[in-house]
Amino acid sequence: MASVWSPGALSPSPRICHLTSSSSNPKVSSGFKKYRKQNVFCYQGDQKPSLYVQEQLGSRRRGFILEMGLTAFSFPAIVSDALAKDDVPEGFRLYTDDENKFKILIPEDWRIGEAQPKGFNSITAFYPGVASNSNVSIVITGLGADFTRMESFGKVESFAETLVSGLDRSWKNPPGVAAKLIDCKASKGMYYVEYTLQNPGETRRYLYSALGMASNGWVNRLFTVTGQFVEEEREKYSSKVEKVVSSFRFI
């Protein structure tokens, strides 16, 4: 069984999703149950409701951002039968998810894994057909009514800093994983964050994430597309991983 590394692999308590093989089209199953979480705010004494709500929203946003870096999973080798288009660059094919309304380019020789979602998460992963620590994953997460666009998480700079600083444990004694922000930007409603993670004594991992928000008609959902490669595979996979992540589009 192949495995996908994610920031959660460096976390002391990562979330695990188990994946199963399928002989049908390796897309996210349309039979997944829908989930919606209601937001309830309470306050005590003479504290102003508006102030309390703002504090709770700020805390939830920070917690949600950090949760993005704590997903770990493994999946079996499942060969894709995704459709190819004439306008797809040579060496790539187009993967389209009609259920979740997105498309993405993936290298022709990469495979696809699909997850049994826990709660309201949906996971699709793309990885080379040979042994490698490089991969791209798409995690879909349901959001509350107060999250209507990416700016609901704050500006991209503060979003990226919260994500990376929340993963960094280099200041501990003994030091843990070192997380460093390389770059971030916002473009056409999407947030892009590039950063590295490195455990003491281990190779450095490069991560490139694209995040966007879309509604399925009744609830907003966050799409987190994360590609990664290790230092030793940087020359071989860096351009492919970045091209895959950058190609993500809603349909």
Number of C-alpha atoms within 10 A of each C-alpha: 6 14 17 20 19 27 23 19 17 22 18 8 11 17 15 15 17 14 17 13 13 14 7 10 12 20 23 19 17 10 7 14 9 10 12 14 11 8 9 6 10 8 12 8 5 6 9 10 13 10 11 15 15 11 12 14 18 15 12 13 18 17 14 15 18 17 17 17 21 19 20 20 19 20 20 17 20 21 17 18 14 18 9 15 11 8 8 12 13 9 10 19 22 20 21 19 19 12 12 20 13 15 16 19 22 28 20 16 14 18 22 25 27 26 23 16 21 13 13 16 18 21 24 22 22 24 26 19 15 10 9 15 20 25 25 27 23 21 20 22 20 23 20 13 13 10 18 17 16 19 14 13 18 15 13 19 14 12 21 23 15 17 22 23 15 16 24 21 18 17 10 9 7 8 12 17 22 19 23 18 16 14 12 19 14 16 10 6 12 18 22 21 23 21 19 21 22 21 17 12 7 9 12 18 23 21 25 23 21 24 21 21 21 20 14 11 6 8 17 20 23 20 23 22 24 27 29 28 26 20 14 12 14 16 11 12 21 19 10 21 25 20 17 20 25 17 14 20 14 14 10
